[in-house]
Amino acid sequence: MNVPSYPDGHNLLVGKTVVVTAAAGAGIGVATARRCAEEGAEVVVSDHHERRLAETATALADVLGHEPLALRCDVTQEEDVQALIGGAVDAHGHIDVMVNNAGLGGTTDVVDMTDEQWLTVLDVTLNGTFRCTRAALRHMIPRGAGVIVNNASVLGWRAQKGQSHYAAAKAGVMALTRCAAMEAAPAGVRINAVSPSLAPHPHLTKVMDEDLLAEMVRQEAFGRGAEPWEVANVILFLASDYSSYMTGEIVSVSSQHP
């Protein structure tokens, strides 16, 4: 099935400041940063990879009219997370939307998995989302406004061989999203998550077995994975006022059904 046309912007985030983690490269993060910029937001991008982050900032200048603030951030390091939030607030006065996109996967059966492999995936994917959520909430709750969108995965619901660490981490992201949303609601802060099934990009094809990737594509109703910007569109919806009554929700972005 053909990929649909790329959508025009509709000024959904005019006047908003959006922070996106893991926004370098060619995946969901950079697609989200671009879509938010196209909708009128001021964007702050972060990643642990400095060269790719700089390239992303340069590429976004054609939308924003200037290079966005780009801050290196390793979400496993609390001081980096604090510097990211502090830098965004110093530059723009406040943060309206926090998109927690950073995650790490891999393919290893439990019987062969080391403690290091397990802990590394959980530290980036789950603990990193927790650290960024906590830091954002400490800014948003006193303001009485803000939106957090987390990137989960359908593997938080479904079983897949070799993905125990990643699936456990993403299920944790879902639970964190729901519980934190209940805590933040009285302050008018919303927290939701997207749960993509498959959004192929160059980095994914380097770390995933080609046969497994092809099988995953075959399982999708559209006969293809999502374009990263198609996932970004749902993140954009959750970040916007169009989802004003939604909090604690996990939105599946998938054409694959059991």
C-alpha positions in Angstrom: 0.0 0.0 0.0 1.3 3.5 -0.9 2.4 5.9 1.8 -0.2 8.7 2.3 0.8 12.3 1.5 2.7 14.2 4.1 0.3 16.5 5.9 0.3 20.3 6.0 0.7 22.1 9.3 -2.4 23.7 11.0 -0.8 25.8 13.7 -1.7 23.4 16.4 1.3 24.3 18.6 1.8 28.0 18.0 3.4 29.7 21.0 4.3 26.3 22.6 7.8 25.2 23.6 8.4 21.5 22.9 11.3 19.4 24.2 12.1 16.1 22.3 14.6 13.5 23.6 16.4 11.2 21.2 15.7 13.6 18.4 18.8 12.9 16.2 19.0 10.5 13.3 16.1 9.5 11.2 13.5 8.0 13.5 10.4 9.0 15.5 12.2 11.7 17.5 13.4 13.8 14.7 10.1 13.4 12.8 8.3 14.6 16.0 10.6 17.6 16.3 9.9 18.5 12.7 6.2 18.1 12.9 6.0 20.2 16.0 8.0 22.9 14.3 5.7 22.7 11.3 2.8 23.3 13.7 4.3 26.5 15.0 6.2 25.3 18.1 9.6 26.4 19.3 11.5 23.1 19.5 14.4 22.0 21.8 16.1 18.8 20.6 18.3 16.5 22.6 20.2 13.3 22.0 23.3 11.6 23.4 25.0 11.6 19.9 26.4 15.1 19.4 27.2 14.9 15.7 23.8 13.6 14.7 22.2 16.1 17.0 24.0 19.0 15.4 22.9 17.7 11.9 19.3 17.5 13.1 19.4 21.1 14.4 20.8 22.3 11.1 18.1 20.4 9.2 15.3 21.9 11.3 16.4 25.4 10.6 14.5 25.3 7.2 11.3 25.0 9.2 12.0 27.2 12.1 13.9 29.9 10.3 16.7 29.4 12.8 18.5 26.4 14.4 16.7 25.1 17.5 18.4 24.8 20.8 20.2 21.5 20.7 21.4 20.0 24.0 23.3 16.8 24.4 21.5 14.6 27.0 22.1 11.0 28.1 18.9 10.1 29.9 20.7 7.7 32.1 22.4 10.6 33.8 20.4 12.8 36.1 22.7 15.8 35.7 22.1 15.7 31.9 18.4 15.6 32.3 18.5 18.5 34.7 20.7 20.4 32.3 18.2 19.7 29.4 15.2 21.0 31.4 17.1 23.9 32.8 18.5 24.9 29.4 15.1 24.8 27.7 13.6 26.9 30.5 16.5 29.4 30.4 16.1 29.8 26.6 12.4 29.9 26.3 11.0 30.7 29.8 9.0 27.6 30.1 8.3 24.1 28.7 4.8 23.3 27.4 5.4 19.8 26.0 7.9 17.1 26.9 8.2 14.2 24.5 10.1 11.3 26.0 11.3 9.4 23.0 14.6 7.9 24.2 14.7 4.1 24.2 17.1 1.3 23.6 16.3 -2.2 22.3 18.1 -5.4 21.1 17.3 -9.0 20.5 18.4 -11.6 23.1 16.7 -14.6 24.6 16.3 -14.5 28.4 18.4 -17.7 28.8 21.4 -15.9 27.1 20.7 -12.4 28.5 23.3 -10.8 30.8 22.4 -8.6 33.7 24.2 -5.8 31.9 22.0 -6.2 28.8 18.8 -6.2 30.9 19.8 -3.3 33.0 21.1 -1.2 30.1 17.8 -1.4 28.2 15.8 -0.7 31.3 17.9 2.2 32.3 17.6 4.0 29.0 14.0 3.1 28.1 12.2 3.0 31.5 14.4 4.9 34.0 15.3 7.5 31.4 11.6 8.2 30.8 11.1 8.4 34.6 13.9 10.9 35.0 12.6 13.1 32.2 9.0 12.9 33.4 10.0 13.8 37.0 12.1 16.7 35.8 9.3 18.0 33.5 6.7 17.6 36.2 8.7 19.6 38.7 8.5 22.5 36.2 5.0 22.0 34.9 3.0 21.3 38.1 3.9 24.7 39.7 2.8 26.4 36.4 -0.4 24.5 36.4 0.0 23.5 32.8 1.9 21.2 30.5 1.8 18.0 28.5 4.1 15.0 28.5 4.0 12.4 25.8 5.9 9.1 26.2 6.9 6.7 23.6 5.9 3.1 24.5 5.5 0.1 22.2 3.0 -2.5 21.3 5.5 -4.9 22.9 4.3 -3.6 26.2 1.2 -5.6 25.4 2.3 -8.3 23.1 4.9 -11.1 23.3 7.9 -11.4 20.9 10.8 -13.7 21.2 14.1 -12.1 22.3 12.4 -8.9 23.5 11.9 -9.5 27.2 14.1 -6.6 28.3 12.6 -4.1 25.8 9.0 -5.3 26.4 9.4 -5.1 30.1 10.7 -1.6 29.8 7.9 -0.4 27.5 5.3 -2.0 29.8 6.8 -0.1 32.6 6.6 3.1 30.5 2.9 2.4 30.1 2.4 1.9 33.8 4.5 5.0 34.6 2.3 7.0 32.2 -0.9 6.0 33.8 0.1 6.5 37.4 2.0 9.8 36.9 -1.1 11.1 34.9 -3.3 10.6 38.0 -0.8 12.5 40.1 -0.4 15.4 37.7 -4.1 15.8 36.7 -5.1 18.1 39.7 -2.4 20.5 38.4 -3.8 20.5 34.9 -0.9 18.6 33.5 -1.7 15.7 31.1 0.5 12.6 30.5 -0.2 10.1 27.6 1.8 7.7 25.5 1.9 6.4 22.0 2.4 2.7 21.4 3.8 2.1 17.9 4.1 -1.3 16.3 6.7 -0.8 13.6 8.2 2.4 12.2 11.3 1.3 10.2 14.2 3.7 9.8 17.9 3.2 9.0 19.0 2.6 12.6 16.4 0.0 13.1 17.5 -2.0 10.1 21.0 -2.1 11.5 20.0 -3.7 14.9 17.2 -6.0 13.8 17.4 -9.2 11.9 16.2 -8.7 8.3 14.0 -11.8 8.3 12.3 -10.8 11.5 11.7 -7.3 10.2 10.2 -8.6 7.0 7.9 -10.9 9.0 6.8 -7.9 11.2 6.0 -5.9 8.0 3.9 -8.9 6.7 1.8 -8.8 9.9 0.8 -5.2 9.4 -2.6 -4.7 7.7 -1.2 -2.1 5.3 1.6 -4.4 4.3 4.2 -1.8 5.5 5.5 -0.3 8.6 4.5 3.3 9.7 6.5 6.2 8.4 8.1 7.9 11.5 6.1 11.0 10.8 2.9 9.0 11.0 3.8 8.1 14.6 4.8 11.7 15.1 1.3 12.9 14.0 -0.2 11.0 16.9 2.3 12.4 19.3 1.4 15.8 17.9 -2.3 15.2 18.6 -1.6 14.2 22.2 0.6 17.3 22.6 -2.1 19.6 21.2 -5.3 21.0 22.7 -7.3 18.6 20.5 -6.6 15.9 23.2 -7.4 18.2 26.1 -9.6 15.5 27.9 -7.1 12.7 27.5 -4.7 11.7 30.3 -3.2 8.4 31.3 -4.0 6.9 27.9 -1.8 4.6 25.8 -2.7 5.1 22.1 -1.8 2.3 19.8 -0.2 3.4 16.5 -0.5 0.2 14.7 -2.2 -1.7 11.8 -1.2 -5.1 13.4 -3.9 -6.9 15.4 -3.7 -10.2 17.2 
